Amino acid sequence: MLNKWIFTERQTRLVEKAARINETAALHAGKADEEASFSDEVLKKIKEEKYPSLPLFPEFGGEELSLYEFLLMQEEIAKGDGAVALSIGWHVGVMMELKDERPWEEATLRHIMDEVGRKQKVLNRLASEPATGSPTRGGMPETIARRKGDGYIINGRKTFASLADHLDYYIVSTYVEDLDTVGWFLVEKDTPGVSVEKTWDTLGMRGTESDDLLMKDVEVDSSSLVETKTSKPAGPKGWLLHIPACYLGIAVAARNEAVQFAKNFQPNSLDTPISEVPHIQDKIGTMEWKLLQAHSFLYNTARKWDEYPERRDEWQEELGAVKLAVTNTAQEVVDLAMRISGGRGLSRQQPFEKYYRDVRAGLHNPPMDDAVITMLAKKV
Ligand SMILES: Cc1cc2nc3c(=O)[nH]c(=O)nc-3n(C[C@H](O)[C@H](O)[C@H](O)COP(=O)(O)OP(=O)(O)OC[C@H]3O[C@@H](n4cnc5c(N)ncnc54)[C@H](O)[C@@H]3O)c2cc1C
Protein backbone atom coordinates (compact mmCIF):
# COMPACT_ATOMS: atom_id res chain seq x y z
CA MET A 1 0.00 0.00 0.00
CA LEU A 2 2.79 2.44 -0.90
CA ASN A 3 1.19 5.84 -1.26
CA LYS A 4 3.39 8.91 -1.56
CA TRP A 5 0.58 11.14 -0.31
CA ILE A 6 0.33 9.47 3.10
CA PHE A 7 2.33 11.40 5.71
CA THR A 8 0.86 10.66 9.14
CA GLU A 9 -0.07 7.67 11.30
CA ARG A 10 -3.70 8.74 11.25
CA GLN A 11 -3.68 8.81 7.44
CA THR A 12 -2.06 5.36 7.40
CA ARG A 13 -4.75 3.98 9.70
CA LEU A 14 -7.57 5.51 7.65
CA VAL A 15 -6.15 4.22 4.38
CA GLU A 16 -5.81 0.76 5.95
CA LYS A 17 -9.54 0.92 6.72
CA ALA A 18 -10.17 1.85 3.08
CA ALA A 19 -7.88 -0.99 1.95
CA ARG A 20 -10.07 -3.49 3.84
CA ILE A 21 -13.13 -2.11 2.03
CA ASN A 22 -11.14 -2.26 -1.21
CA GLU A 23 -10.45 -5.99 -0.68
CA THR A 24 -14.11 -6.82 -0.13
CA ALA A 25 -15.14 -4.57 -3.02
CA ALA A 26 -12.67 -6.28 -5.38
CA LEU A 27 -14.05 -9.70 -4.40
CA HIS A 28 -17.59 -8.69 -5.35
CA ALA A 29 -16.81 -6.34 -8.25
CA GLY A 30 -17.45 -8.87 -11.02
CA LYS A 31 -20.91 -9.85 -9.79
CA ALA A 32 -21.91 -6.24 -9.04
CA ASP A 33 -20.81 -5.24 -12.55
CA GLU A 34 -22.66 -8.13 -14.15
CA GLU A 35 -25.89 -7.55 -12.24
CA ALA A 36 -25.69 -3.73 -12.13
CA SER A 37 -26.30 -3.87 -8.40
CA PHE A 38 -24.49 -2.92 -5.21
CA SER A 39 -23.27 -5.83 -3.11
CA ASP A 40 -24.85 -6.37 0.34
CA GLU A 41 -21.54 -7.78 1.58
CA VAL A 42 -19.64 -4.68 0.51
CA LEU A 43 -22.11 -2.37 2.24
CA LYS A 44 -21.80 -4.52 5.36
CA LYS A 45 -18.02 -4.13 5.26
CA ILE A 46 -18.30 -0.38 4.71
CA LYS A 47 -20.51 -0.18 7.82
CA GLU A 48 -18.21 -2.42 9.86
CA GLU A 49 -15.39 0.01 9.11
CA LYS A 50 -17.72 2.87 10.15
CA TYR A 51 -16.98 4.74 6.95
CA PRO A 52 -20.51 6.29 6.77
CA SER A 53 -20.00 8.20 10.04
CA LEU A 54 -16.28 9.06 9.73
CA PRO A 55 -16.80 12.73 8.74
CA LEU A 56 -18.96 13.44 11.82
CA PHE A 57 -17.95 14.67 15.26
CA PRO A 58 -16.96 11.97 17.80
CA GLU A 59 -20.31 12.32 19.63
CA PHE A 60 -21.87 10.79 16.49
CA GLY A 61 -19.22 8.11 16.10
CA GLY A 62 -17.10 10.13 13.70
CA GLU A 63 -13.48 11.21 13.45
CA GLU A 64 -14.00 14.56 11.68
CA LEU A 65 -12.50 13.19 8.48
CA SER A 66 -10.70 15.95 6.58
CA LEU A 67 -11.14 16.40 2.83
CA TYR A 68 -7.56 15.20 2.26
CA GLU A 69 -8.22 12.02 4.26
CA PHE A 70 -11.54 11.47 2.47
CA LEU A 71 -9.79 11.59 -0.89
CA LEU A 72 -7.05 9.19 0.23
CA MET A 73 -9.76 6.74 1.28
CA GLN A 74 -11.81 7.20 -1.89
CA GLU A 75 -8.78 6.59 -4.09
CA GLU A 76 -7.90 3.44 -2.15
CA ILE A 77 -11.44 2.01 -2.35
CA ALA A 78 -11.67 2.82 -6.08
CA LYS A 79 -8.59 0.69 -6.74
CA GLY A 80 -10.75 -2.28 -5.64
CA ASP A 81 -13.95 -1.15 -7.39
CA GLY A 82 -14.61 2.37 -8.66
CA ALA A 83 -18.36 1.82 -8.47
CA VAL A 84 -18.19 1.19 -4.73
CA ALA A 85 -16.08 4.30 -4.15
CA LEU A 86 -18.37 6.56 -6.19
CA SER A 87 -21.55 5.28 -4.53
CA ILE A 88 -20.43 5.56 -0.93
CA GLY A 89 -18.53 8.75 -1.78
CA TRP A 90 -21.87 10.53 -2.34
CA HIS A 91 -23.00 9.61 1.19
CA VAL A 92 -19.71 10.52 2.90
CA GLY A 93 -19.61 13.79 0.96
CA VAL A 94 -23.13 14.70 2.07
CA MET A 95 -22.21 13.98 5.70
CA MET A 96 -19.16 16.23 5.35
CA GLU A 97 -21.36 18.96 3.92
CA LEU A 98 -23.96 18.60 6.71
CA LYS A 99 -21.27 18.70 9.39
CA ASP A 100 -19.47 21.73 7.95
CA GLU A 101 -22.34 23.83 6.62
CA ARG A 102 -25.21 22.75 8.93
CA PRO A 103 -27.82 23.72 6.33
CA TRP A 104 -30.79 22.03 8.10
CA GLU A 105 -32.74 22.65 11.30
CA GLU A 106 -30.54 21.58 14.19
CA ALA A 107 -33.01 18.91 15.41
CA THR A 108 -33.19 17.23 11.97
CA LEU A 109 -29.43 17.41 11.58
CA ARG A 110 -28.82 15.78 14.94
CA HIS A 111 -31.42 13.10 14.20
CA ILE A 112 -29.73 12.15 10.92
CA MET A 113 -26.25 12.29 12.40
CA ASP A 114 -27.46 10.02 15.18
CA GLU A 115 -28.97 7.59 12.65
CA VAL A 116 -25.68 7.51 10.75
CA GLY A 117 -23.49 7.35 13.85
CA ARG A 118 -25.37 4.67 15.75
CA LYS A 119 -26.85 2.61 12.92
CA GLN A 120 -24.51 3.47 10.02
CA LYS A 121 -27.50 4.41 7.88
CA VAL A 122 -26.74 5.74 4.39
CA LEU A 123 -28.29 8.48 2.32
CA ASN A 124 -27.77 10.29 -0.97
CA ARG A 125 -28.90 13.45 -2.73
CA LEU A 126 -31.08 12.66 -5.73
CA ALA A 127 -31.38 15.58 -8.10
CA SER A 128 -31.13 14.20 -11.65
CA GLU A 129 -34.31 13.75 -13.66
CA PRO A 130 -35.10 12.72 -17.24
CA ALA A 131 -36.10 16.23 -18.36
CA THR A 132 -33.73 18.39 -16.33
CA GLY A 133 -30.68 16.17 -16.85
CA SER A 134 -27.78 17.26 -14.71
CA PRO A 135 -28.97 19.44 -11.82
CA THR A 136 -25.84 21.56 -12.27
CA ARG A 137 -27.49 23.08 -15.37
CA GLY A 138 -30.08 24.77 -13.18
CA GLY A 139 -33.24 23.17 -14.63
CA MET A 140 -36.39 23.21 -12.50
CA PRO A 141 -37.21 19.75 -11.06
CA GLU A 142 -40.36 18.16 -12.44
CA THR A 143 -40.77 16.32 -9.15
CA ILE A 144 -43.41 18.35 -7.44
CA ALA A 145 -44.27 18.87 -3.75
CA ARG A 146 -47.85 20.03 -3.25
CA ARG A 147 -49.17 21.36 0.07
CA LYS A 148 -51.69 19.18 1.87
CA GLY A 149 -52.69 20.36 5.35
CA ASP A 150 -49.56 20.50 7.52
CA GLY A 151 -47.49 18.51 5.10
CA TYR A 152 -46.73 17.85 1.43
CA ILE A 153 -47.53 15.24 -1.23
CA ILE A 154 -44.57 14.46 -3.49
CA ASN A 155 -44.80 13.01 -7.00
CA GLY A 156 -41.94 12.46 -9.42
CA ARG A 157 -39.06 10.37 -10.70
CA LYS A 158 -35.35 10.67 -10.01
CA THR A 159 -32.80 9.10 -12.34
CA PHE A 160 -29.19 8.10 -11.59
CA ALA A 161 -30.04 7.40 -7.94
CA SER A 162 -26.75 5.82 -6.87
CA LEU A 163 -27.09 3.06 -4.26
CA ALA A 164 -30.85 3.27 -4.86
CA ASP A 165 -32.28 0.24 -3.06
CA HIS A 166 -29.50 0.24 -0.46
CA LEU A 167 -30.20 3.76 0.79
CA ASP A 168 -32.03 4.39 4.06
CA TYR A 169 -32.87 8.02 3.27
CA TYR A 170 -33.25 9.98 0.05
CA ILE A 171 -32.66 13.73 -0.13
CA VAL A 172 -34.77 14.67 -3.15
CA SER A 173 -34.97 17.95 -4.98
CA THR A 174 -38.51 19.11 -5.85
CA TYR A 175 -40.44 22.09 -7.10
CA VAL A 176 -42.25 23.26 -3.96
CA GLU A 177 -45.48 24.60 -5.38
CA ASP A 178 -46.68 26.86 -2.54
CA LEU A 179 -43.25 28.45 -2.09
CA ASP A 180 -42.56 28.64 -5.84
CA THR A 181 -38.98 27.48 -5.35
CA VAL A 182 -36.72 24.43 -5.39
CA GLY A 183 -36.66 22.55 -2.09
CA TRP A 184 -35.03 19.40 -0.76
CA PHE A 185 -37.04 16.81 1.16
CA LEU A 186 -35.58 14.16 3.41
CA VAL A 187 -37.59 11.02 2.65
CA GLU A 188 -37.27 7.71 4.49
CA LYS A 189 -36.97 4.63 2.33
CA ASP A 190 -40.00 2.87 3.78
CA THR A 191 -42.40 5.78 3.27
CA PRO A 192 -45.52 4.55 1.39
CA GLY A 193 -45.42 5.48 -2.31
CA VAL A 194 -41.60 5.32 -2.57
CA SER A 195 -40.18 2.63 -4.84
CA VAL A 196 -37.08 1.85 -6.86
CA GLU A 197 -37.41 0.93 -10.54
CA LYS A 198 -34.56 -1.17 -11.88
CA THR A 199 -33.54 0.90 -14.89
CA TRP A 200 -29.74 0.98 -14.46
CA ASP A 201 -28.16 -0.83 -17.41
CA THR A 202 -25.14 1.21 -18.42
CA LEU A 203 -21.76 0.75 -20.03
CA GLY A 204 -19.75 1.63 -16.92
CA MET A 205 -20.07 2.13 -13.17
CA ARG A 206 -22.74 -0.55 -13.28
CA GLY A 207 -22.11 -1.53 -9.68
CA THR A 208 -23.29 1.90 -8.47
CA GLU A 209 -26.88 0.63 -8.79
CA SER A 210 -27.98 4.06 -9.98
CA ASP A 211 -31.60 3.07 -10.64
CA ASP A 212 -34.66 5.34 -10.73
CA LEU A 213 -36.49 6.43 -7.60
CA LEU A 214 -40.24 6.79 -8.03
CA MET A 215 -42.41 8.83 -5.70
CA LYS A 216 -46.15 8.40 -6.07
CA ASP A 217 -48.36 10.42 -3.72
CA VAL A 218 -45.69 10.30 -1.03
CA GLU A 219 -47.00 12.04 2.10
CA VAL A 220 -44.43 13.78 4.27
CA ASP A 221 -44.73 16.38 7.00
CA SER A 222 -43.40 19.91 6.68
CA SER A 223 -40.29 19.22 8.74
CA SER A 224 -39.12 16.91 5.92
CA LEU A 225 -38.54 20.01 3.80
CA VAL A 226 -34.95 20.43 4.96
CA GLU A 227 -33.61 23.02 2.51
CA THR A 228 -34.94 25.58 0.06
CA LYS A 229 -33.03 27.36 -2.66
CA THR A 230 -31.96 30.77 -1.44
CA SER A 231 -30.88 33.79 -3.45
CA LYS A 232 -27.36 33.33 -2.04
CA PRO A 233 -25.21 31.44 -4.57
CA ALA A 234 -24.05 28.06 -3.29
CA GLY A 235 -20.45 28.16 -2.09
CA PRO A 236 -17.70 25.83 -3.33
CA LYS A 237 -18.20 22.17 -2.38
CA GLY A 238 -14.80 20.67 -1.60
CA TRP A 239 -16.29 17.27 -0.85
CA LEU A 240 -17.20 16.90 -4.55
CA LEU A 241 -13.52 16.07 -5.07
CA HIS A 242 -14.48 12.52 -4.04
CA ILE A 243 -15.39 12.19 -7.74
CA PRO A 244 -11.92 12.80 -9.23
CA ALA A 245 -10.35 10.81 -6.37
CA CYS A 246 -12.47 7.85 -7.40
CA TYR A 247 -11.49 8.04 -11.08
CA LEU A 248 -7.85 8.51 -10.10
CA GLY A 249 -8.05 5.27 -8.09
CA ILE A 250 -9.33 3.46 -11.17
CA ALA A 251 -6.43 4.87 -13.21
CA VAL A 252 -3.85 3.80 -10.62
CA ALA A 253 -5.30 0.29 -10.58
CA ALA A 254 -5.11 0.17 -14.39
CA ARG A 255 -1.49 1.43 -14.32
CA ASN A 256 -0.55 -1.23 -11.72
CA GLU A 257 -2.12 -4.03 -13.76
CA ALA A 258 -0.51 -2.81 -17.00
CA VAL A 259 2.95 -2.65 -15.42
CA GLN A 260 2.53 -6.17 -13.98
CA PHE A 261 1.40 -7.42 -17.36
CA ALA A 262 4.35 -5.77 -19.12
CA LYS A 263 6.83 -7.30 -16.67
CA ASN A 264 5.38 -10.79 -17.05
CA PHE A 265 4.47 -11.03 -20.71
CA GLN A 266 7.24 -12.21 -22.99
CA PRO A 267 6.10 -13.16 -26.49
CA ASN A 268 8.33 -15.62 -28.34
CA SER A 269 9.43 -12.86 -30.70
CA LEU A 270 11.40 -11.19 -27.85
CA ASP A 271 14.27 -12.14 -25.51
CA THR A 272 12.82 -9.99 -22.71
CA PRO A 273 9.40 -9.17 -21.28
CA ILE A 274 7.66 -6.36 -23.16
CA SER A 275 8.47 -3.97 -20.26
CA GLU A 276 11.94 -3.61 -21.85
CA VAL A 277 10.58 -2.52 -25.21
CA PRO A 278 10.92 1.24 -25.92
CA HIS A 279 7.30 1.90 -26.91
CA ILE A 280 6.05 0.15 -23.75
CA GLN A 281 8.51 2.10 -21.57
CA ASP A 282 7.30 5.25 -23.25
CA LYS A 283 3.70 4.40 -22.31
CA ILE A 284 4.65 3.50 -18.73
CA GLY A 285 6.58 6.76 -18.34
CA THR A 286 3.71 8.73 -19.80
CA MET A 287 1.23 7.12 -17.39
CA GLU A 288 3.59 7.97 -14.54
CA TRP A 289 3.91 11.70 -15.27
CA LYS A 290 0.20 12.01 -15.87
CA LEU A 291 -0.54 10.34 -12.52
CA LEU A 292 2.02 12.50 -10.71
CA GLN A 293 0.43 15.62 -12.13
CA ALA A 294 -3.11 14.49 -11.23
CA HIS A 295 -2.15 13.50 -7.67
CA SER A 296 -0.36 16.82 -7.10
CA PHE A 297 -3.30 18.89 -8.30
CA LEU A 298 -5.89 16.88 -6.35
CA TYR A 299 -4.09 16.58 -3.02
CA ASN A 300 -2.57 20.05 -2.95
CA THR A 301 -6.00 21.56 -3.54
CA ALA A 302 -7.46 19.39 -0.76
CA ARG A 303 -4.64 20.43 1.57
CA LYS A 304 -5.40 24.11 0.97
CA TRP A 305 -9.10 23.44 1.54
CA ASP A 306 -8.38 21.84 4.92
CA GLU A 307 -5.71 24.29 6.07
CA TYR A 308 -7.34 27.57 5.09
CA PRO A 309 -11.12 27.20 5.61
CA GLU A 310 -11.54 30.98 5.69
CA ARG A 311 -10.42 31.17 2.04
CA ARG A 312 -12.69 28.44 0.60
CA ASP A 313 -14.80 30.94 -1.35
CA GLU A 314 -11.78 31.59 -3.58
CA TRP A 315 -11.57 28.01 -4.85
CA GLN A 316 -14.76 27.34 -6.82
CA GLU A 317 -12.92 27.49 -10.15
CA GLU A 318 -9.97 25.48 -8.90
CA LEU A 319 -12.22 22.69 -7.61
CA GLY A 320 -13.84 22.49 -11.04
CA ALA A 321 -10.44 22.50 -12.75
CA VAL A 322 -9.24 19.65 -10.52
CA LYS A 323 -12.27 17.55 -11.47
CA LEU A 324 -11.80 18.30 -15.16
CA ALA A 325 -8.05 17.63 -15.14
CA VAL A 326 -8.04 14.52 -12.98
CA THR A 327 -10.97 12.69 -14.60
CA ASN A 328 -9.64 13.37 -18.10
CA THR A 329 -6.13 12.32 -17.07
CA ALA A 330 -7.57 9.15 -15.55
CA GLN A 331 -9.14 8.31 -18.90
CA GLU A 332 -5.83 8.87 -20.71
CA VAL A 333 -3.99 6.63 -18.23
CA VAL A 334 -6.55 3.83 -18.58
CA ASP A 335 -6.31 4.15 -22.36
CA LEU A 336 -2.51 3.76 -22.19
CA ALA A 337 -2.90 0.74 -19.90
CA MET A 338 -5.26 -0.81 -22.46
CA ARG A 339 -2.71 -0.22 -25.22
CA ILE A 340 -0.02 -1.99 -23.15
CA SER A 341 -2.29 -4.97 -22.52
CA GLY A 342 -3.08 -5.21 -26.23
CA GLY A 343 -6.00 -7.28 -27.51
CA ARG A 344 -6.06 -9.29 -24.28
CA GLY A 345 -7.25 -6.14 -22.54
CA LEU A 346 -10.58 -6.46 -24.35
CA SER A 347 -11.26 -9.79 -22.67
CA ARG A 348 -13.75 -9.92 -19.82
CA GLN A 349 -11.29 -12.27 -18.10
CA GLN A 350 -8.92 -9.31 -17.70
CA PRO A 351 -9.51 -6.28 -15.45
CA PHE A 352 -8.73 -3.66 -18.09
CA GLU A 353 -12.05 -3.52 -19.95
CA LYS A 354 -13.91 -2.73 -16.71
CA TYR A 355 -11.52 0.11 -15.88
CA TYR A 356 -12.05 1.40 -19.41
CA ARG A 357 -15.84 1.33 -19.06
CA ASP A 358 -15.92 2.71 -15.52
CA VAL A 359 -13.51 5.59 -16.05
CA ARG A 360 -15.66 6.87 -18.90
CA ALA A 361 -18.48 7.72 -16.47
CA GLY A 362 -16.36 10.48 -14.95
CA LEU A 363 -17.29 12.72 -17.86
CA HIS A 364 -20.90 12.64 -16.72
CA ASN A 365 -20.42 13.47 -13.05
CA PRO A 366 -20.49 17.11 -11.98
CA PRO A 367 -19.20 19.58 -12.86
CA MET A 368 -19.22 18.77 -16.58
CA ASP A 369 -16.15 19.74 -18.66
CA ASP A 370 -17.83 22.48 -20.69
CA ALA A 371 -19.23 24.12 -17.55
CA VAL A 372 -15.77 24.20 -15.96
CA ILE A 373 -14.14 25.72 -19.05
CA THR A 374 -16.86 28.39 -19.27
CA MET A 375 -16.51 29.16 -15.55
CA LEU A 376 -12.73 29.52 -15.91
CA ALA A 377 -13.07 31.76 -18.96
CA LYS A 378 -15.56 34.04 -17.17
CA LYS A 379 -13.24 34.38 -14.18
CA VAL A 380 -10.33 35.75 -16.22
C1 LIG B 1 -22.19 6.76 -12.42
C2 LIG B 1 -23.11 7.92 -12.17
C3 LIG B 1 -23.65 8.11 -10.91
C4 LIG B 1 -24.53 9.18 -10.67
N1 LIG B 1 -25.08 9.34 -9.42
C5 LIG B 1 -25.96 10.35 -9.19
C6 LIG B 1 -26.60 10.51 -7.93
O1 LIG B 1 -26.38 9.74 -7.00
N2 LIG B 1 -27.51 11.53 -7.77
C7 LIG B 1 -27.82 12.37 -8.79
O2 LIG B 1 -28.64 13.27 -8.61
N3 LIG B 1 -27.23 12.25 -10.01
C8 LIG B 1 -26.31 11.27 -10.22
N4 LIG B 1 -25.73 11.14 -11.46
C9 LIG B 1 -26.21 11.97 -12.56
C10 LIG B 1 -25.28 13.07 -13.00
O3 LIG B 1 -25.08 14.02 -11.97
C11 LIG B 1 -25.93 13.75 -14.23
O4 LIG B 1 -27.16 14.31 -13.87
C12 LIG B 1 -26.15 12.77 -15.35
O5 LIG B 1 -24.97 12.09 -15.66
C13 LIG B 1 -26.68 13.47 -16.59
O6 LIG B 1 -25.75 14.42 -16.99
P1 LIG B 1 -25.66 14.84 -18.54
O7 LIG B 1 -24.73 15.98 -18.63
O8 LIG B 1 -25.40 13.69 -19.39
O9 LIG B 1 -27.19 15.17 -18.84
P2 LIG B 1 -27.91 16.39 -19.46
O10 LIG B 1 -27.83 17.55 -18.51
O11 LIG B 1 -29.25 15.89 -19.84
O12 LIG B 1 -27.06 16.73 -20.73
C14 LIG B 1 -27.17 16.02 -21.97
C15 LIG B 1 -26.39 16.78 -23.01
O13 LIG B 1 -26.93 18.10 -23.17
C16 LIG B 1 -25.97 19.10 -22.83
N5 LIG B 1 -26.66 20.11 -22.01
C17 LIG B 1 -27.74 19.92 -21.21
N6 LIG B 1 -28.11 21.07 -20.62
C18 LIG B 1 -27.25 22.00 -21.05
C19 LIG B 1 -27.12 23.40 -20.80
N7 LIG B 1 -27.96 24.05 -20.00
N8 LIG B 1 -26.09 24.05 -21.39
C20 LIG B 1 -25.24 23.39 -22.20
N9 LIG B 1 -25.32 22.08 -22.48
C21 LIG B 1 -26.32 21.40 -21.92
C22 LIG B 1 -24.89 18.36 -22.03
O14 LIG B 1 -23.62 18.97 -22.14
C23 LIG B 1 -24.92 16.98 -22.66
O15 LIG B 1 -24.14 17.01 -23.82
C24 LIG B 1 -24.83 10.08 -11.72
C25 LIG B 1 -24.26 9.90 -12.99
C26 LIG B 1 -23.41 8.84 -13.21
C27 LIG B 1 -22.82 8.67 -14.59
The ligand as a Gaussian input file, in Angstrom:
#p B3LYP/6-31G(d) Opt

LIG

0 1
 C      -22.192000       6.763000     -12.424000
 C      -23.107000       7.917000     -12.173000
 C      -23.651000       8.106000     -10.906000
 C      -24.526000       9.181000     -10.667000
 N      -25.079000       9.344000      -9.423000
 C      -25.963000      10.353000      -9.186000
 C      -26.604000      10.509000      -7.929000
 O      -26.377000       9.742000      -7.003000
 N      -27.511000      11.528000      -7.767000
 C      -27.824000      12.370000      -8.791000
 O      -28.637000      13.274000      -8.611000
 N      -27.230000      12.250000     -10.005000
 C      -26.311000      11.266000     -10.221000
 N      -25.727000      11.140000     -11.464000
 C      -26.213000      11.970000     -12.561000
 C      -25.283000      13.074000     -13.005000
 O      -25.080000      14.016000     -11.975000
 C      -25.926000      13.751000     -14.228000
 O      -27.157000      14.310000     -13.872000
 C      -26.154000      12.774000     -15.353000
 O      -24.972000      12.086000     -15.659000
 C      -26.685000      13.466000     -16.590000
 O      -25.755000      14.422000     -16.990000
 P      -25.655000      14.841000     -18.539000
 O      -24.727000      15.976000     -18.632000
 O      -25.399000      13.689000     -19.388000
 O      -27.185000      15.174000     -18.838000
 P      -27.911000      16.386000     -19.455000
 O      -27.833000      17.546000     -18.507000
 O      -29.248000      15.891000     -19.840000
 O      -27.056000      16.728000     -20.730000
 C      -27.172000      16.015000     -21.972000
 C      -26.389000      16.784000     -23.007000
 O      -26.930000      18.101000     -23.165000
 C      -25.973000      19.104000     -22.829000
 N      -26.663000      20.109000     -22.007000
 C      -27.741000      19.919000     -21.206000
 N      -28.112000      21.073000     -20.625000
 C      -27.253000      22.001000     -21.051000
 C      -27.119000      23.401000     -20.803000
 N      -27.963000      24.055000     -20.004000
 N      -26.095000      24.046000     -21.385000
 C      -25.244000      23.390000     -22.197000
 N      -25.322000      22.080000     -22.485000
 C      -26.322000      21.395000     -21.925000
 C      -24.889000      18.360000     -22.026000
 O      -23.622000      18.968000     -22.144000
 C      -24.917000      16.977000     -22.656000
 O      -24.141000      17.008000     -23.824000
 C      -24.834000      10.081000     -11.719000
 C      -24.257000       9.899000     -12.985000
 C      -23.415000       8.836000     -13.214000
 C      -22.816000       8.667000     -14.592000

